[in-house]
Amino acid sequence: GFPKKHIKTLNTAIGAAIAAMGPASFLQVLPLNITDAADVDRTWLLPLLKTHIQNTDLAFFADSILPITVDLKNLAAEAAAQGLALQEKSNLMLRSQLVYLLPS
């Protein structure tokens, strides 16, 4: 794995990239891939996005984040219908984390 002593430095660098590029450009380079099982899931970016998103417009959230929250809600409903409670809760938790990215 990645040496723990470098994680803080890596988080600082990624956070600086999010702040400098803006979330829309950053996520074009390094997408979250939350609902795409074929790609690498990058949910670990969510806390960094929450901390470092600055001066972005609501269009970014409407165009990029809202569709993912809808997909996660649908996936949660499908999981519930199949009796997969853990998967349902996981999808709902991720959905909540995405909603919290909205500026307060």
C-alpha positions in Angstrom: 0.0 0.0 0.0 0.8 3.6 0.0 3.1 4.8 2.9 0.9 6.5 5.5 3.5 9.3 6.0 2.7 10.5 2.5 -1.1 10.5 2.7 -1.3 14.0 4.3 1.0 15.4 1.5 -1.0 13.6 -1.2 -4.3 14.9 0.3 -2.9 18.4 0.4 -1.8 18.2 -3.3 -5.2 16.8 -4.4 -7.0 19.4 -2.4 -4.9 22.1 -4.1 -5.7 20.7 -7.5 -9.5 20.7 -6.7 -9.3 24.3 -5.5 -7.2 25.5 -8.4 -9.0 23.6 -11.2 -12.5 23.7 -9.8 -14.5 20.6 -9.2 -15.8 20.3 -12.8 -12.4 20.3 -14.4 -10.9 18.1 -11.7 -13.6 15.5 -12.0 -13.1 15.4 -15.8 -9.5 14.3 -15.1 -10.2 12.1 -12.2 -13.9 11.1 -12.2 -15.6 9.7 -9.1 -16.9 6.5 -10.9 -19.3 5.8 -8.1 -22.0 4.1 -10.1 -19.9 2.5 -12.7 -18.9 -1.0 -11.5 -16.4 -1.4 -14.3 -14.2 1.5 -13.2 -12.2 2.3 -10.1 -14.4 3.8 -7.4 -13.0 7.0 -6.1 -15.4 7.7 -3.2 -12.3 8.6 -1.2 -12.3 11.9 -3.1 -15.6 13.0 -1.5 -14.1 14.5 1.8 -11.5 16.3 -0.3 -14.1 17.7 -2.6 -16.2 18.9 0.4 -13.2 20.6 1.9 -11.7 22.2 -1.2 -14.6 23.1 -3.5 -14.6 26.9 -3.8 -16.4 29.5 -5.9 -18.2 27.1 -8.2 -21.7 27.6 -9.6 -24.8 25.6 -9.1 -24.8 24.4 -12.7 -21.9 22.1 -11.8 -24.0 20.4 -9.2 -27.1 20.2 -11.4 -25.1 18.8 -14.4 -22.6 16.6 -12.6 -23.6 15.7 -9.1 -27.4 15.5 -9.3 -27.5 12.8 -11.9 -25.2 10.6 -9.7 -27.5 11.1 -6.7 -30.5 10.0 -8.8 -28.6 6.9 -10.0 -27.6 6.1 -6.4 -31.2 6.5 -5.2 -32.3 4.1 -8.0 -29.6 1.6 -7.1 -30.6 1.8 -3.4 -34.2 1.0 -4.4 -33.1 -1.9 -6.5 -31.0 -3.2 -3.7 -33.9 -2.9 -1.2 -36.2 -4.8 -3.6 -33.6 -7.6 -3.7 -33.3 -7.7 0.1 -29.7 -6.3 -0.1 -29.9 -4.0 3.0 -26.1 -3.3 3.2 -25.9 -2.3 -0.5 -29.0 -0.2 -0.1 -27.6 1.7 2.9 -24.2 2.1 1.2 -25.8 3.7 -1.9 -27.9 6.0 0.3 -24.9 7.0 2.3 -22.9 7.9 -0.8 -25.9 9.9 -2.1 -26.0 11.9 1.2 -22.2 12.6 0.9 -22.8 13.9 -2.6 -25.6 16.1 -1.5 -23.4 17.6 1.3 -21.0 18.8 -1.4 -23.5 21.6 -2.2 -22.4 24.9 -0.8 -24.2 25.8 2.4 
